C-alpha cells in the first residue's frame, strides 16, 4: 500500500522515458530493412556527425552559461535588490511566457527584428550603423545563440528565484555581526547554499538548448549543422532518410545528457560536502 502513491510516477517514467529510450537503443542497431547492423553506431564517429554534436554542445553550453549568469543577476535584482512588488510580478510573468516562446514564432520575431531587413537593423542603418557590416549575422552561431538566450534566461529566472527567496535574512545579519563583508557573505554563506540550485539550473538550460529543433531550423534553414536538425533529416527527410541512424543520433544525445547529469551529481555532492564543513 505504501507504493501506491508513487505508482503513477513510475508508470509515467516507464512509458515516457524508459520505453522510448529502449526503442531508440533497439532502433540504433537496425538498418532500413530492419536487420541488425552496427553501421549506425559506427556512423556516429564520422567527421560530419561529430561536428554536429560539437556545434550543438557549444551552443548549448554558451547559452546555458550566458542565460544562467544573466538570469541569476536579473533574479537577484528583483528578489533581493529591493525593487517594488509590481516589478517582481511583471518579471516573473514575462519569464513564464518567454521561457515557453520558441519555435517558428520566435525565429520569425528575431528575423523581423534583427534580420537583414529587420526593424532594429534598418533603424540602426538610418543612424549610420550597419551591424551586418561590422560582423553580426543572425543566421550564424552567435545569432542562433542570441535567439536561444531569449528563452534561456527567463527559464533561469523562474528556477533560481525560489532559491534566492529561501536565503534567510538572519543568515546575512549573523555574518555581518561576525564581521563579514558582503563579498564574504556571498562567498562563504550564500553561494555554497545556492550552488546545487545553480548547477541544476545550468544543466536544465543545457538540455533545453541541446534539444531545441524548430527554432534553429526555422531561423537558419539547416545552415548550421546541429544534431537535432540532422536527426530530423534522417527520420523525415526524402534524401537522407535513414531512421536507424536517426535513432542512433538520438541515443547519442541521451548518452551526452546522462554524462551531464553524472557531472552535475558529482559537483553537487562536492558542494554539499563543502557546505557541511
N, C-alpha and C positions, 0 to 999 in steps of 0.2 A: 504493500500500500504506500510505502514511503516514496517509491519511484514513480507513482502515477503523476505527480505534479510536474516532473521534469520529462515525462514521456513525450509530450509534444515537441520539446526542443530536440530530442534525439531523433524523432521521426523527421522533423524538418531538416536537420543536419544530414540525415541519411539520404533523403530524397533530393535535396538541392545542393549538397556538397560532395558526399561520398560517391553516390551513384554517377553523377556527371563526371567526376574525376576518374572513376574506374572506366567509364565509357571512353574518355579521352585516351586513357592508357591502352585500352584494348585496340581502339582505332588507330593508334600510332603505329601498330605493328601489322597493319593491313594495307594492301595495295588497292588500286581501283577495282579489281575483280574480287576483293575480299580475301585474298590469300595472305598467308603470313609472310612478312618481309622485314628486314632490318634497314632497308634503304631510307625510309623516312627518318629514322634516328640518325643515320649517317649524314643525311642532308642537313641536319641542324648545324653541322660544323663547316658548312660551305661559307666562303667569304661574304656573300650577299646576305645570308641569314644571320651570320654573326654580326654583320654591320647593322642589320635591322634591330637586333637585340641591344647592341651598343647605343644606338641613337635613342631608342625607347628608354633605356636605363638612364642616359644622360639627361634627357628632357624630364623624366620623372624625378630624378634626384635634384635637378636645378629648380624645378617648380615646387618640390616638397620643401627644400631648404628656404627658398625665397618666400614662398607662401607661409611657411611656418614662422619665419622671422617677422615678416610684415604683419601677419595675423596676430602674433603674440604681442607685438608693440601696440597694435590697434586695440586689442582686447585690454591690455594693461591701461592704456589711456582712458578707456571708457569705464572699466571696472574699478580701478584704483586711482585714477587721475583726478577724481573729484568733479567730473563732468555732470551736468544735470541729468535727471532721470529720463527726460524725453530723448536726450541724445543716445543714451544706452539702449532704450527701447527701439529707436529708429535704426541703430546699427545692427542689433540682433535681428530685427525684422528683415532688413536688407540682406544680411548674411544668410538667413534661411531661404530667401528667394534666389540669391545669386549662386549659392552653392549647388543649386539644382538647375541652374540655367546653363545648358550646354547643348552640344549637338549642332544641328543646322542653324537654329536661331542665333546662337552665339557666334558662329562663324560669319553669318550674314551681318550681324551687328558690327563686328570688327572690320569687315570689308567695307561697310558703309561709313565707318568712322576713320579707319587708318589705311584703307586700300589706296591704290594709286589715284583714284578719284574720290576718295572718302572726304567727309566733311572737314575733319581736322587737317587732313593733308592739304586740301585746297585752301583752307583758311591760312595755314602756315605759309603756303606759297604766296598768298597775297601780301604777307608780311616779309617776304624775301627769304624764307627758309624752306628749302626742299629736302625733306627728311630722307627721300629715296636717293638723292644725290650725295648725301653725306654718309650713306651706308645702311640705312634702315630698310628692311624688307619684311613685310608682314608674312610673306609666304616662305620664310626661312626658319631655321632652328630657333632663333631668338624671337621671331614673330609668333611662332606657334607657342613658345614658352610664355610669352606675354599674354596670349589668349588663354592659356591654361590657368594663368595666375588669377584670372577673373573669378574662377570658381574654387581655386585653391585657398586663397587667403580667407574668404568668408567661412569656408569649412573649418579652418584653423580657429577662427574666432569662436565658432559655435562649440568646438571641442574644448578649448582652453579656458573659456570664460567661467565655467563652473569651478574649475580648479583654482583659478585666481580668486574667486569668491570664497573658496574654502580656506584661504590664508587668514588666520585669526589676527585681529589687531593686537591681542595680548602678546603674541609672539614677537612682533616688532617692538612693542613697548618694553618687553623684557630684555630684548637685545640692546636697545638704546640705553636702558638703565645700567646695563653691564659695560657700557662704553663703546658699543659697536656703532660704526658709521653706517650710512645707507648701503655702501658697497659691501661692507662686512655682513650686513643682514642678508642681502641677496645672495652673497657667495656662500655663506655658511648655514643659512636657515631656509630662505625661500626657494632658491634654485634646487637644492637637494630634494625638497619636498615636491617640487613641480617636475623634476626630471623624468620620472616614469610617465607622467601625462604628456610631456613634450615629446618624448621618444615615441610613445604610442601614436600621437597625432601625426608626427612626421612619417611614420610607417604607413598610416592610413592615407596621407596625402600622396605618398609614393605609389601606393596601389591604385588610388583614384586616377592619377595621371597615366600610370602604366597600362591600365585597361581602357583608356579613352579611345574611341574609334570614330564616331560620327563627326566630332568637331574637327579632328585632323583631316579626315577625308574630304569634308565639305570645304575646309579652308584651303588646303594645299592641292586637292585633287590627286593625291598619291605621289606628289613630287618628293616628299620626304619619306624615306624608307623606314616606316615604323612597323613593328612586328604585328600590331593589330590589323593594319591595312594589308599586310602580307597574308595574314590568316584569312581575311575576308576574300582576297583574290583567289586563294586556294579552295575555299569552300563554295563560294558563289560565282567565281569567275568562269568565263567561257573558254579562255585560252589557257590559263594556269590551273585549271580545275584538277585538284588532287586532294580529296578530303583527308586521306591518310596523313599527308604532310601537314595539312591544317591542324589535325588533331595533335600531331607531334609538336608543332609550334605552340599550340595552346598548353600542352603538357609541360613544355619548357618554361612557359610563363608561370605555371603553378610551382615548378621547382624553384624559380627565382624568388617568388613571393615566400615560399617556405624558408629559403635561406635568409630572407629579410626578417621574417618572424623569429628565426633562430637567433639572429644577431640582436634583435630587439630584446629577446628573452635574456640573453647573456648580459647586455648592457643594463637592463632593468634589475637583474639580480645584483650586479655590482653597485648600482646606485642605491638599492635598498640596503646593501651591506654597509655602504658608506654612511647612510642615514642612521643606522643602528649604532654606529660607533660613538 
